[in-house]
Structures are given as C-alpha cells and as structure tokens.
Amino acid sequence: PPTPPPCGGMGSQFSCGCSGGECDHCARHSCSNICLIPKEQKAVMKTLTLSAVQDEGSSPPEHYAVHGDHTQSAQHACFGLVTGEEVLFGEPARYGDEVLLSLPRQPRGSDAPNVGHRSNMQKLEDECRFNAGKLQKIRQLSESYGEWRPIRGDGNCYYRTVIFGALEALMGDPDQTRFDQVLATLRQVHYVDGSKEHRAHEQMLQVMQTWKSLDQIEQWVAQDAALDQALVRACRRLVRQFLMQRAEAATPSGLTYNELVRALDSSYKSMEDFCRHVVDPLGRDAETLALDALPQQLGVGLRMWILDRRDEVDLVSLDTPGPNNSIDVHILFKPGHYDLLYLTGVSAQKRKLFGGGVSWPLEVSRK
C-alpha cells in the first residue's frame, strides 16, 4: 500500500496541516488518528460488540452483537485502523472500548434464541430415545406435563429459565399484583451510577414496563441479547443479596448459611467467597444455595425435576414453595442444563384474553 502521509495526522485541525481531502487516503493506510474535520462518512461497520465486565480470574467475557445503522449518532466521523479492522469513531461523542446503545423499540434479532418455542413432550422423548433411563422418566413426566420449552445453554440457563418462567406465569394471571412485585424486586438491584451495567438495567426496566402480553415477553427475552444479559445479571445480583443478607442466619439444617456453604464445598471459605466465584460471574452454572435463593427472592414457587440418565435413580423433584405454598414455575434439570415444563390442562384453565386479545399460553410465530 502507499506510504502514509508524513504528517502523522488525518486533518489540519488535528495536527500539522494535511488537507481534509486526504482523509480517505490516510485513514485507509495505517493512520490511526481521529479526524476533527467535520466530514460525514458512510459507516462500514454496523455491528458493535458489548463485552460484559468480569471479575479478575473469572470466566472469559461474553460478547453480544448489536445490529443496526448507527450513522445518525456519528454525523462527523472518520475511519481509523485498529488492529487491522475498520472501526467507526463518532464525533463529538467519544467512547471507550465498549459502547452501550439504547434498547430499540423492537427486539433485535439473534442467531440463537435465548428461549425456544413450546413443544409437545413427544419431541423431548425423541431427543432422549437412545437412553432408556431418561426415556422412561420423560414418559412419567408426560403423564402430568403436556409441553416443554428449550432454554439456551450458556452457563446462565438456570437464571434464564427461572426468570422467564416466572414472568410468563405471572403475566398470564389476570391479577397482575405478583407480576408487579417481581418488577419491584428487580428495581431493588443497583449498580454503580453511570456504569454500563446501570444503563443496561435501567433500559431493561423501561422495556419491561411496556410489556402488556406474553408474546412481548417471549420476543424480547428470546431475541434481545442485551435485555437477556441484563435480566440474568439482575437475577445473579438478587441471589447475592439473598445469601449475603442471611450469611449468619440459621438454615433449616441448623447451620448458618456461612457454615452450610463450607460444609457443601470446603473450597469456599465464606458466603462472600461463594458468591464471588459461583454467583457473580456471567456464564457460571448455578449450584447448591443459589438454586433455592432465586425463586425466594422473586417470590415464586418452583418445582425442579431431576432427570438422571441412570436406570437405578428414580425421577425426583425438589420444591421451593411460593406464597400460599404455590408452585408457579416447573423446570427440568438434565444434569448440566435446565428447561421449562408446562402442566397438562393449565392452558385450558388459564386460556383467557389478556393484553389486547392475546391468549395464554401462547406460541409466537417467527419467520
């Protein structure tokens, strides 16, 4: 390629006097400076990447694609070369390595949906047809459950399954009191003012306040990576709050939570240690005390079925009762992953018009 201009800059307003006409030339031949000359350019990259902040020593950050044409927010821009890739710089606004854009009015598309469609139990049987132990247990479940919903597995599936199941179940109730209580609980989650986590959380709450039907919940959680990440992060914060507030309180076993977490796994020295390694990092599977904490914080009842592949292990369930000993959310634990279950007959009992004529339960058609 041609030798870069000797001035080392891209505009006379930036350094030593190269003309504005050379902007396109020097920007594409190794000049990495930002031009200050007001010159509208065409964006060559319409996908920005959000990277979740992680604690030191935790799992690698997760990246989420944000699609759309953002040239309107960068009226004066030049292109620089950063690690060999063209990047859009905005003027006058300047950002760091991570950019958080406002949530759109409609959910953004996603290659892999965070929650899948509801399917009949026969499909679940087909998936497990080569394991006799699992197949027998699924047929047992089919006596009570008519449908299931696959959830994206990325280490966050427990949190995603419980919060989506809770929102879905409570939105389907004509009395919206408990749904509003979940929103109020999520508002209790706080981050450092001005941080990208804080902005994402506020945007999530604003979007949730607009939900009037079950299809809106499914479309947003299924398709919008930023909202999904904010929901998962908020659930992890709620679990941390629950456990840290009770660190010295007695559990039903008679041990304090601090003592119990050490008894369950001696590698954790305290509740803070457990939260820092298990609860806080995005992508870290939920385990032990976290499983019971989330439904209690959300105020929902949870029944978890454990699907063990071994023939000699029976199908068992663990309950975390909600208000009045209710069970609102039913989940299936296939060791290492969680999916949602739906009781047979619930659709007939709760199929009532809600939110502009939308019925519950609901299948959302995507093309």
KAGIVEN-V47395 format. One record per backbone hydrogen bond with DSSP energy under -0.5 kcal/mol. NH is the residue of the N-H (numbers start at 1). CO is the residue of the C=O. Records with the same first field share a line. If there is no record, write none. Layout:
BEGIN
NH=CO, CO
END
This chain:
BEGIN
8=5
12=18
14=11
15=11
22=19
23=20
26=22
27=23
28=24, 25
29=26
31=26
32=30
35=33
39=37
48=46, 66
50=64
52=50, 62
58=55
64=50
66=48
67=65
68=46
70=68
73=70
74=71
76=91
77=39, 75
80=87
81=31
82=80, 85
85=82
87=80
89=78, 87
91=76
96=98
99=49
101=99
113=111
114=222
116=150
119=148
121=146
123=120
124=120
125=121
126=122
127=123
128=124
129=126
131=128
132=130
135=131
136=132
137=133
138=134
139=135
140=136
141=137
142=138
143=140
144=141
145=141
146=342
147=342
148=119
149=340
150=117
152=114
154=152
160=156
161=157
162=158
163=159
164=160
165=161
166=162
167=163
168=164
169=165
170=166
171=167
172=168
173=170
174=172
176=174
178=175
180=176
181=177
182=178
183=179
184=180
185=181
186=182
187=183
188=184, 185
189=186
195=192
199=195
200=196
201=197
202=198
203=199
204=200
205=201
206=202
207=203
208=204
209=205
210=207
211=208
217=213
218=214
219=215
220=216
221=217
222=218
223=219
224=220
225=223
228=224
229=225
230=226
231=227
232=228
233=229
234=230
235=231
236=232
237=233
238=234
239=235
240=236
241=237
242=238
243=239
244=240
245=241
246=242
247=244
249=246
251=255
254=251
257=246, 249
258=247
260=256
261=257
262=258
263=259
264=260
265=261
268=265
269=267
274=270
275=271
276=272
277=273
278=274
279=274, 275
280=275
284=281
285=283
290=287
291=288
292=288
293=289
294=290
295=291
296=292
297=293
298=294
299=295
300=295
302=320
303=329
304=318
305=303, 331
306=316
307=305, 333
308=306
313=310
314=312
316=306, 314
318=304
320=302
322=326
325=322
326=323
328=301
329=301
330=341
331=303
332=339
333=305, 331
334=332, 337
335=333
337=334
339=332
340=149
341=330
342=147
344=144
346=343
349=345
350=346
351=347
352=350
354=358
358=354
364=362
365=363
END
